[in-house]
Amino acid sequence: MKIITDEIKQTLLPCVATIGCFDGLHRGHRFLIKQVCKEARQRNFHSALITFPVHPRQVMQSSYRPQWLTCLPQKTALIQQTEADYCIMLPFTKELSLLSAREFMQLLRERFNVRVLVIGYDHRFGHNRCEGFDDYCQYGKELGIEVIRAQALIEDEVSISSSVIRKVLKDGDIQHANHYLGYHYYLDGTVVDGYKVGRKLGFPTANLLPSCPDKLIPKEGVYAVYAYIDEVRYAGMLNIGHRPTVDNGSNLSIEVHILNFSGDIYNHHMRIEFIEFIRQEQKFDSLEKLIAQLNTDRETVSRLLLHS
């Protein structure tokens, strides 16, 4: 896999390409990439994924904040694990947004030597995205680009997509999210100082400051998770929320109690993989009832992750 920026100077070999944001690089994307690579092998061409370093909507609307499944470094790392030959990072600019579909296809043909374009089943491009697959086929004939419609990955009548995965994560449906992704959804970042309330309750927590501020945070509540610290995996119970029982601030916290662990990990990098949603965050009448529930939660997480 070779990462190519728009400043490329050499001429690329003829390639079969597809284009998209590839947010999450989920199983639907990988199904599409396999189709691209198959078409490339049949023609003895290279295979290429064309994507954007920033969300196109952010260029057109500066206040827009996408809820990424993967920020750029994470997405790039996942793309590099695929069998495609090239990943072309095409900066999305206002000038690019004004190109018609035909003009955009001409750019792909002339700048990146795209000879075959595999179109995602629901993908549209070009100014105002007003043209469709039949138009792309016609432009392709004029420009020397074969256009192929990709198959979608559909399971139980659900077409796997980034938007579907965002929805189930917001619903706390971690099992479906992980199944659609093909890996455990995760947050990573730095362990920072917190309010230290958990320590007083007998449940010390590590507070995560995410490395990607625009990455989607799943539904508020308690989760069974794996926490990775210095490459070592630990079982943990994670709370996402506003700590209503202790009432010590309105900011959203992401804090994990790591089972069978003790040590100073402030400023360490931590990765949290979501395994299962346990319960919604709730306000308890007393700290004693909160502690009792936390003990129950810890038993649930231990049973799921340590004794399953």
Salt bridges, closest charged atoms under 4 A:
ASP6 OD1 - ARG111 NH1 2.50
ASP23 OD2 - ARG166 NH2 2.64
GLU39 OE1 - ARG43 NH1 2.49
GLU83 OE1 - ARG41 NH1 3.18
GLU142 OE1 - ARG102 NE 2.82
GLU146 OE1 - ARG43 NH2 3.05
GLU155 OE2 - ARG27 NH2 2.42
GLU155 OE1 - HIS179 NE2 2.78
ASP171 OD2 - LYS167 NZ 2.96
ASP173 OD2 - HIS176 ND1 2.81
ASP188 OD2 - HIS269 NE2 3.34
ASP193 OD1 - LYS196 NZ 2.49
GLU220 OE1 - HIS242 ND1 3.29
ASP230 OD2 - HIS268 ND1 3.28
GLU273 OE1 - HIS184 ND1 3.09
GLU273 OE2 - ARG271 NE 3.27
ASP285 OD2 - LYS289 NZ 3.43
ASP297 OD2 - ARG279 NH2 2.80
